[in-house]
Amino acid sequence: MNNIKPLMVLLVATVIALGTALSGFFIGRSIEKFKTSDRAIVVKGFSEREVKSDIGDLTLTVKNPGNDLAEMKKKSDQDTKIVIAFLKSKGIKEEEITPGGAELTDRKVDNYFSVNDKLEYRYVLTTRIKVTTPKVEVIRDIGNQTAELINQQVIVGSSTRYYFTRFADLRTEMIAEATQSARQAALQFAKDSGSRVGEIRNAVQGAFSITSPNEEFNEAGSLEKKVRVVTTVTFNLVD
């Protein structure tokens, strides 16, 4: 019995040692696999295109100051007819024209009015005529030709906004270009680090953005647009 006890102790110690060794072996393999599988690079790629707007909005604002509301309304109606005739003469179709409502301003209730101020005209009647059309060059030119209306005693101002709506025509090709751009960046990194680029592990497409190519103009007022998309791609790296 006395000889059995040391033997049992030795056997238990051997089992514990073997278990510890095996445990270390498997843990080491897990860490090695984790490190290998974690070798990756995250890069960004982008694609840009300069495009022309395909829809334009032109708003012509007509103002009629006065003191007699009935006369002002009559003059406003006449001016609206003149403006619509002017637009049609430039190639705008009737269905592309939307006459807006009237807005009356009483200058005596203006926050900046003083009882000591002498007003030649108390009221200002404002009407707006809006054009929405794919003829973007036409409305651009109309915005520069409003002097013709002023010559007809129409007090008018203009504002133009342009839109690009054909994202569907560019989407697939631009995303492919952005992904290829990201791969080129990954290839350069891999070359410098002595690795090779493997498969794509993950890709996140950013939103399309649209800006003016000319920083001096805001996007809405620019006939030409710059469309850009950025894609973030994670590539596996292999030796």
WOLINVEN-V129945 format. One record per pair of residues at least 24 apart in sequence whose C-alpha atoms are under 10 Angstrom apart, sorted by the first residue. I is the first residue (numbers start at 1). J is the second residue. Records with the same first field share a line. If there is no record, write none. Layout:
I=J / J
//
This chain:
36=236 / 237 / 238 / 239
37=236 / 237 / 238
38=236 / 237
39=235 / 236 / 237 / 238 / 239
40=186 / 197 / 198 / 199 / 200 / 201 / 234 / 235 / 236 / 237 / 238
41=185 / 186 / 189 / 190 / 197 / 200 / 201 / 233 / 234 / 235 / 236 / 237
42=182 / 183 / 185 / 186 / 200 / 201 / 202 / 203 / 232 / 233 / 234 / 235 / 236
43=179 / 181 / 182 / 183 / 184 / 185 / 186 / 189 / 203 / 231 / 232 / 233 / 234 / 235
44=178 / 179 / 180 / 181 / 182 / 183 / 184 / 185 / 186 / 203 / 204 / 205 / 230 / 231 / 232 / 233 / 234
45=175 / 176 / 177 / 178 / 179 / 180 / 181 / 182 / 183 / 184 / 185 / 186 / 205 / 229 / 230 / 231 / 232 / 233
46=174 / 175 / 176 / 177 / 178 / 179 / 180 / 181 / 182 / 205 / 206 / 228 / 229 / 230 / 231 / 232
47=173 / 174 / 175 / 176 / 177 / 178 / 179 / 180 / 181 / 208 / 227 / 228 / 229 / 230 / 231
48=174 / 177 / 178 / 208 / 209 / 210 / 226 / 227 / 228 / 229 / 230
49=170 / 174 / 210 / 213 / 225 / 226 / 227 / 228 / 229
50=210 / 211 / 212 / 213 / 224 / 225 / 226 / 227 / 228
51=164 / 166 / 210 / 213 / 223 / 224 / 225 / 226 / 227
52=136 / 162 / 163 / 164 / 222 / 223 / 224 / 225 / 226
53=134 / 135 / 136 / 137 / 161 / 162 / 163 / 164 / 165 / 166 / 220 / 222 / 223 / 224 / 225 / 226
54=133 / 134 / 135 / 136 / 137 / 162 / 163 / 164 / 165 / 166 / 223 / 224
55=132 / 133 / 134 / 135 / 136 / 137 / 161 / 162 / 163 / 164 / 165 / 166 / 223
56=131 / 132 / 133 / 134 / 135 / 136 / 137 / 138 / 139 / 140 / 160 / 161 / 162 / 163 / 164 / 220 / 221 / 223
57=96 / 130 / 131 / 132 / 133 / 134 / 135 / 136 / 139 / 140 / 159 / 160 / 161 / 162 / 163 / 220 / 221
58=97 / 129 / 130 / 131 / 132 / 133 / 136 / 138 / 139 / 140 / 142 / 143 / 158 / 159 / 160 / 161 / 162
59=97 / 98 / 99 / 100 / 128 / 129 / 130 / 131 / 132 / 139 / 143 / 157 / 158 / 159 / 160 / 161
60=99 / 100 / 127 / 128 / 129 / 130 / 131 / 142 / 143 / 146 / 155 / 156 / 157 / 158 / 159 / 160
61=100 / 126 / 127 / 128 / 129 / 130 / 155 / 156 / 157 / 158 / 159
62=102 / 125 / 126 / 127 / 128 / 129 / 149 / 154 / 155 / 156 / 157 / 158
63=102 / 103 / 104 / 124 / 125 / 126 / 127 / 128 / 154 / 155 / 156 / 157
64=104 / 121 / 123 / 124 / 125 / 126 / 127 / 154 / 155 / 156
65=104 / 105 / 120 / 121 / 122 / 123 / 124 / 125 / 126 / 155
66=120 / 121 / 122 / 123 / 124 / 125
67=106 / 119 / 120 / 121 / 122 / 123 / 124
68=121 / 122 / 123
69=104 / 122 / 123 / 124 / 125
72=123 / 124 / 125 / 126
73=102 / 125 / 126 / 127
75=125 / 154
76=102 / 125 / 126 / 127 / 154
77=127
78=154
79=127 / 149 / 152 / 153 / 154 / 155 / 156
80=127 / 128 / 129 / 154
82=149 / 152 / 153 / 154
83=129 / 146 / 148 / 149 / 152 / 154 / 156
84=129 / 130 / 131
86=142 / 145 / 146 / 148 / 149
87=129 / 131 / 138 / 139 / 142
90=138 / 139 / 141 / 142
91=135 / 138 / 139
92=131 / 132 / 133 / 135 / 138 / 139 / 142
93=131 / 132 / 133
94=131
95=131 / 132 / 133
96=130 / 131 / 132 / 133 / 134
97=129 / 130 / 131 / 132 / 133
98=128 / 129 / 130 / 131 / 132
99=127 / 128 / 129 / 130 / 131
100=126 / 127 / 128 / 129 / 130
101=126 / 127 / 128 / 129
102=126 / 127 / 128
103=127 / 128
126=155 / 156
127=156
128=156 / 157 / 158
129=158
130=158 / 159 / 160
131=160
132=160 / 161 / 162
133=162
134=162 / 163
136=160 / 161 / 162 / 163 / 223
137=223
140=221 / 222 / 223
159=221
160=220 / 221 / 222 / 223
161=218 / 219 / 220 / 221 / 222 / 223
162=219 / 220 / 221 / 222 / 223 / 224 / 225
163=210 / 219 / 220 / 221 / 222 / 223 / 224 / 225
164=210 / 220 / 223 / 224 / 225 / 226 / 227
167=208 / 227
170=227
171=208 / 229
174=208 / 227 / 228 / 229 / 230 / 231
175=205 / 206 / 208 / 228 / 229 / 230 / 231
176=231
177=229 / 230 / 231
178=205 / 228 / 229 / 230 / 231 / 232 / 233
179=203 / 204 / 205 / 230 / 231 / 232 / 233
180=231 / 233
181=230 / 231
182=230 / 231 / 232 / 233 / 234 / 235
183=233 / 234 / 235
186=233 / 234 / 235 / 236 / 237
187=235 / 237
190=237 / 238 / 239
193=239
194=237 / 238 / 239
195=237 / 238 / 239
196=235 / 236 / 237 / 238 / 239
197=235 / 236 / 237 / 238 / 239
198=234 / 235 / 236 / 237 / 238 / 239
199=234 / 235 / 236 / 237 / 238
200=233 / 234 / 235 / 236 / 237
201=233 / 234 / 235 / 236
202=232 / 233 / 234 / 235 / 236
203=231 / 232 / 233 / 234 / 235
204=230 / 231 / 232 / 233 / 234
205=229 / 230 / 231 / 232 / 233
206=230 / 231 / 232
207=231
//
